[in-house]
């Protein structure tokens, strides 16, 4: 086994900063949850928010009154859903970047976003009730559209039993372009609902609820476990497909499993919240600068800070033009676009 290969399978590097960042991630996330829950049209003291949450978690029920209802039934589900979506998108982004060995990869690379957008647009302009089946028809159609796009991308890219990385990316670009064009056509043919479609396409947590969290948690939780268990194999993949295979890694199976799991998790998130870009691009890179490239440390840190980032982005979306709310995707795009340009420039210069 080569020196590089031994480094892949060795214990995570004794890098104090990495472990400190990981240890700091949990209290930072908790603080973000409390702050975001306390801010709104009616300001609630953070101590009251923390006490209300602790009472409910202890099974003692709420104290009743408007503050308890606002915290537990209105704001907390929204904040937790934003955290779930942010963490999942960031973890999926780190997975894509590792599998494709491309720092510009993100969860929407292979058509997930465009397929979901087309499905949601069809549901919004249809006469179907929007609050049916828990998630609602919009979420259901978005999920089906995302899965259809992923399946079509995979089938177009497949060459025998293998799926070359370049083919996969190119097929994703083609499917995304076709689905985006179809979504635009749907909006043009249904101008009365075009604004609703547009709002959904940029992300929205206004319909968050405990029911949505309950329905989505099993799917998202399983995806987290699977991806975190694959970190050392994904480390080996960075050596190249051939050397990873000599280390006993089933390269094609690893790629298929991780890409499918990350795509399904992204599809669930898109169905819950609409399209929220740049989270899966900027958070993994920011975390990589803090803790290094070892996926065994990078993935859990990315999960924590992705959740924190989107919670704070959603808070910003509520505050910037209060009492009017901006789509959260506008906030993430405002933060992500400059980062993307800087990253692209660094890549052109050959910098890490």
ChimeraX attribute file (.defattr): number of C-alpha atoms within 10 A of each C-alpha:
attribute: neighborCount
match mode: 1-to-1
recipient: residues
	/A:1	8
	/A:2	9
	/A:3	7
	/A:4	11
	/A:5	17
	/A:6	11
	/A:7	14
	/A:8	21
	/A:9	13
	/A:10	10
	/A:11	11
	/A:12	15
	/A:13	14
	/A:14	8
	/A:15	10
	/A:16	10
	/A:17	12
	/A:18	22
	/A:19	16
	/A:20	12
	/A:21	16
	/A:22	20
	/A:23	12
	/A:24	14
	/A:25	20
	/A:26	15
	/A:27	11
	/A:28	13
	/A:29	20
	/A:30	13
	/A:31	15
	/A:32	21
	/A:33	25
	/A:34	20
	/A:35	20
	/A:36	24
	/A:37	27
	/A:38	23
	/A:39	17
	/A:40	15
	/A:41	10
	/A:42	10
	/A:43	10
	/A:44	17
	/A:45	14
	/A:46	16
	/A:47	12
	/A:48	15
	/A:49	22
	/A:50	18
	/A:51	14
	/A:52	22
	/A:53	18
	/A:54	14
	/A:55	13
	/A:56	14
	/A:57	11
	/A:58	9
	/A:59	8
	/A:60	10
	/A:61	13
	/A:62	18
	/A:63	13
	/A:64	9
	/A:65	8
	/A:66	9
	/A:67	19
	/A:68	20
	/A:69	15
	/A:70	17
	/A:71	22
	/A:72	18
	/A:73	14
	/A:74	17
	/A:75	21
	/A:76	23
	/A:77	21
	/A:78	26
	/A:79	27
	/A:80	21
	/A:81	26
	/A:82	30
	/A:83	26
	/A:84	24
	/A:85	28
	/A:86	28
	/A:87	31
	/A:88	29
	/A:89	35
	/A:90	33
	/A:91	36
	/A:92	34
	/A:93	32
	/A:94	31
	/A:95	30
	/A:96	27
	/A:97	20
	/A:98	22
	/A:99	21
	/A:100	20
	/A:101	16
	/A:102	11
	/A:103	19
	/A:104	18
	/A:105	21
	/A:106	25
	/A:107	29
	/A:108	29
	/A:109	21
	/A:110	29
	/A:111	31
	/A:112	30
	/A:113	31
	/A:114	29
	/A:115	31
	/A:116	34
	/A:117	33
	/A:118	30
	/A:119	26
	/A:120	29
	/A:121	28
	/A:122	23
	/A:123	21
	/A:124	24
	/A:125	19
	/A:126	14
	/A:127	8
	/A:128	13
	/A:129	12
	/A:130	16
	/A:131	12
	/A:132	12
	/A:133	10
	/A:134	14
	/A:135	21
	/A:136	18
	/A:137	22
	/A:138	27
	/A:139	28
	/A:140	22
	/A:141	23
	/A:142	31
	/A:143	27
	/A:144	19
	/A:145	26
	/A:146	31
	/A:147	22
	/A:148	17
	/A:149	24
	/A:150	28
	/A:151	16
	/A:152	17
	/A:153	24
	/A:154	21
	/A:155	13
	/A:156	17
	/A:157	20
	/A:158	16
	/A:159	11
	/A:160	6
	/A:161	8
	/A:162	13
	/A:163	17
	/A:164	14
	/A:165	15
	/A:166	11
	/A:167	16
	/A:168	19
	/A:169	19
	/A:170	16
	/A:171	23
	/A:172	25
	/A:173	17
	/A:174	15
	/A:175	22
	/A:176	25
	/A:177	15
	/A:178	15
	/A:179	22
	/A:180	19
	/A:181	13
	/A:182	19
	/A:183	22
	/A:184	17
	/A:185	13
	/A:186	19
	/A:187	21
	/A:188	12
	/A:189	12
	/A:190	17
	/A:191	12
	/A:192	11
	/A:193	16
	/A:194	18
	/A:195	12
	/A:196	14
	/A:197	25
	/A:198	15
	/A:199	16
	/A:200	23
	/A:201	24
	/A:202	21
	/A:203	23
	/A:204	24
	/A:205	18
	/A:206	12
	/A:207	13
	/A:208	22
	/A:209	20
	/A:210	16
	/A:211	12
	/A:212	17
	/A:213	18
	/A:214	11
	/A:215	13
	/A:216	20
	/A:217	15
	/A:218	11
	/A:219	15
	/A:220	22
	/A:221	13
	/A:222	13
	/A:223	23
	/A:224	21
	/A:225	10
	/A:226	14
	/A:227	21
	/A:228	20
	/A:229	12
	/A:230	16
	/A:231	21
	/A:232	17
	/A:233	20
	/A:234	26
	/A:235	21
	/A:236	24
	/A:237	25
	/A:238	17
	/A:239	15
	/A:240	12
	/A:241	14
	/A:242	11
	/A:243	17
	/A:244	19
	/A:245	15
	/A:246	12
	/A:247	15
	/A:248	10
	/A:249	17
	/A:250	14
	/A:251	21
	/A:252	14
	/A:253	12
	/A:254	16
	/A:255	22
	/A:256	15
	/A:257	14
	/A:258	22
	/A:259	22
	/A:260	17
	/A:261	21
	/A:262	25
	/A:263	28
	/A:264	21
	/A:265	25
	/A:266	31
	/A:267	28
	/A:268	26
	/A:269	27
	/A:270	28
	/A:271	28
	/A:272	27
	/A:273	23
	/A:274	28
	/A:275	26
	/A:276	27
	/A:277	24
	/A:278	24
	/A:279	29
	/A:280	30
	/A:281	27
	/A:282	27
	/A:283	27
	/A:284	29
	/A:285	22
	/A:286	14
	/A:287	26
	/A:288	20
	/A:289	12
	/A:290	16
	/A:291	22
	/A:292	16
	/A:293	17
	/A:294	19
	/A:295	24
	/A:296	20
	/A:297	21
	/A:298	24
	/A:299	25
	/A:300	20
	/A:301	28
	/A:302	31
	/A:303	27
	/A:304	26
	/A:305	27
	/A:306	28
	/A:307	30
	/A:308	26
	/A:309	22
	/A:310	29
	/A:311	29
	/A:312	22
	/A:313	23
	/A:314	26
	/A:315	23
	/A:316	19
	/A:317	21
	/A:318	20
	/A:319	16
	/A:320	12
	/A:321	10
	/A:322	12
	/A:323	10
	/A:324	10
	/A:325	16
	/A:326	20
	/A:327	25
	/A:328	28
	/A:329	27
	/A:330	17
	/A:331	23
	/A:332	24
	/A:333	17
	/A:334	11
	/A:335	15
	/A:336	20
	/A:337	14
	/A:338	12
	/A:339	17
	/A:340	16
	/A:341	11
	/A:342	12
	/A:343	19
	/A:344	15
	/A:345	12
	/A:346	12
	/A:347	13
	/A:348	9
	/A:349	9
	/A:350	8
	/A:351	9
	/A:352	8
